């Protein structure tokens, strides 16, 4: 696997890659987005299409999975889950991710 920086990637006119929306949002001037057609015409990445889950399959939810027993018996697990639920929408926005609105 070859890893390229955004500058190296955008300098190659034949490069094709997949980036997260946060990377695209902060580097829009360096990339040409790819429309995804799921039968209703191409959908381009945007805050609206990601929030409405229309830019599929390249937009996806950020999930966590916990063991319910551990959440009940280990205070550190419960504290983490409580912190996550309280702060996730603010934290994800601070790194350029799209906050859950549903």
Sine and cosine of phi, psi and omega as CSV:
sin_phi,cos_phi,sin_psi,cos_psi,sin_omega,cos_omega
0.00,0.00,0.70,-0.72,0.04,-1.00
-0.97,-0.26,0.77,-0.64,0.04,-1.00
-0.96,-0.29,0.80,-0.60,0.01,-1.00
-0.89,-0.45,0.56,-0.83,0.14,-0.99
-0.96,0.27,0.24,-0.97,0.03,-1.00
-0.83,0.56,-0.66,0.75,0.00,-1.00
-0.90,0.43,-0.70,0.71,0.02,-1.00
-0.91,0.41,-0.65,0.76,-0.02,-1.00
-0.91,0.42,-0.75,0.66,-0.05,-1.00
-0.95,0.33,-0.34,0.94,0.02,-1.00
-0.97,0.23,-0.26,0.96,-0.02,-1.00
-0.99,-0.15,0.95,-0.32,-0.05,-1.00
-0.91,0.41,-0.25,0.97,-0.01,-1.00
-0.98,-0.18,0.05,1.00,-0.05,-1.00
-0.96,0.27,0.59,-0.81,0.08,-1.00
-0.70,-0.72,0.79,-0.61,-0.03,-1.00
-0.47,-0.88,0.13,-0.99,-0.01,-1.00
-0.84,-0.54,0.84,-0.55,0.02,-1.00
-0.84,-0.54,0.36,-0.93,0.12,-0.99
-0.95,0.31,0.37,-0.93,-0.03,-1.00
-0.86,0.51,-0.60,0.80,0.01,-1.00
-0.87,0.50,-0.65,0.76,0.05,-1.00
-0.92,0.39,-0.67,0.74,0.03,-1.00
-0.89,0.46,-0.71,0.70,-0.05,-1.00
-0.84,0.54,-0.65,0.76,-0.04,-1.00
-1.00,0.08,-0.16,0.99,-0.03,-1.00
-0.77,-0.64,0.51,0.86,-0.08,-1.00
-0.84,0.55,-0.54,0.84,-0.03,-1.00
-0.94,0.33,-0.21,0.98,-0.04,-1.00
-0.97,-0.22,-0.16,0.99,-0.11,-0.99
-0.78,-0.63,0.48,-0.88,0.14,-0.99
-0.97,-0.25,0.91,-0.41,-0.06,-1.00
-0.94,0.33,0.41,-0.91,0.01,-1.00
-0.97,-0.25,0.84,-0.55,0.10,-0.99
-0.97,0.23,0.65,-0.76,0.02,-1.00
-0.95,-0.30,0.80,-0.60,-0.03,-1.00
-0.94,-0.34,0.93,-0.36,0.06,-1.00
-0.97,-0.24,0.48,0.88,0.05,-1.00
0.97,-0.25,-0.13,0.99,-0.02,-1.00
-0.89,-0.47,0.29,0.96,-0.07,-1.00
0.99,-0.13,0.35,-0.94,-0.08,-1.00
-0.93,0.38,0.65,-0.76,0.04,-1.00
-0.90,-0.44,0.81,-0.58,0.01,-1.00
-1.00,-0.04,0.42,-0.91,0.03,-1.00
-0.94,0.34,0.74,-0.68,0.10,-1.00
-0.35,-0.94,0.24,-0.97,0.04,-1.00
-0.83,0.56,-0.69,0.72,-0.03,-1.00
-0.89,0.45,-0.74,0.67,-0.07,-1.00
-0.95,0.33,-0.48,0.88,0.07,-1.00
-0.96,0.27,-0.71,0.70,0.01,-1.00
-0.86,0.51,-0.61,0.79,-0.04,-1.00
-1.00,0.01,0.12,0.99,0.01,-1.00
0.85,0.53,0.58,0.81,0.03,-1.00
-1.00,-0.06,-0.37,0.93,-0.01,-1.00
-1.00,-0.02,0.95,0.32,-0.09,-1.00
-0.94,-0.34,0.61,-0.79,0.18,0.98
-0.99,-0.11,0.19,0.98,-0.10,-0.99
-0.99,0.13,-0.22,0.98,0.17,-0.98
-0.97,-0.26,0.61,-0.79,-0.08,-1.00
-0.42,-0.91,0.40,-0.92,0.02,-1.00
-0.96,0.28,0.46,-0.89,0.11,-0.99
-0.99,-0.11,0.91,-0.41,-0.12,-0.99
-0.92,-0.40,0.45,-0.89,0.21,-0.98
-0.81,-0.58,0.52,-0.85,0.05,-1.00
-0.83,-0.55,0.72,-0.69,0.02,-1.00
-0.79,-0.61,0.41,-0.91,0.11,-0.99
-1.00,0.09,0.87,-0.49,-0.08,-1.00
-0.86,0.52,-0.62,0.78,0.00,-1.00
-0.91,0.42,-0.66,0.75,0.02,-1.00
-0.90,0.43,-0.60,0.80,0.02,-1.00
-0.91,0.42,-0.46,0.89,0.00,-1.00
-1.00,0.02,-0.48,0.88,-0.12,-0.99
-0.96,-0.28,-0.27,0.96,-0.03,-1.00
-0.89,-0.46,0.94,-0.34,-0.06,-1.00
-0.85,0.52,-0.54,0.84,0.00,-1.00
-0.92,0.39,-0.55,0.83,0.04,-1.00
-0.94,0.34,-0.71,0.70,0.04,-1.00
-0.88,0.47,-0.66,0.75,0.01,-1.00
-0.89,0.46,-0.66,0.75,0.03,-1.00
-0.89,0.45,-0.73,0.68,-0.01,-1.00
-0.88,0.47,-0.68,0.73,0.04,-1.00
-0.87,0.49,-0.71,0.71,0.04,-1.00
-0.87,0.49,-0.72,0.69,-0.02,-1.00
-0.86,0.51,-0.76,0.65,-0.04,-1.00
-0.91,0.42,-0.57,0.82,-0.01,-1.00
-0.97,0.26,-0.58,0.81,-0.17,-0.99
-0.92,-0.39,-0.12,0.99,-0.13,-0.99
-0.84,0.55,-0.71,0.70,-0.08,-1.00
-0.91,0.42,-0.57,0.82,0.04,-1.00
-0.95,0.31,-0.69,0.73,-0.04,-1.00
-0.91,0.41,-0.71,0.70,-0.03,-1.00
-0.89,0.45,-0.61,0.80,0.04,-1.00
-0.92,0.40,-0.56,0.83,-0.04,-1.00
-0.92,0.39,-0.39,0.92,0.04,-1.00
-0.97,-0.24,0.13,0.99,0.08,-1.00
1.00,-0.04,0.09,1.00,0.06,-1.00
-0.98,0.19,0.24,-0.97,-0.01,-1.00
-1.00,-0.08,0.81,-0.58,-0.03,-1.00
-0.95,0.32,0.55,-0.84,0.06,-1.00
-0.92,0.39,0.74,-0.67,-0.04,-1.00
-0.90,-0.44,-0.02,1.00,-0.10,-0.99
-1.00,-0.09,0.00,0.00,0.00,0.00
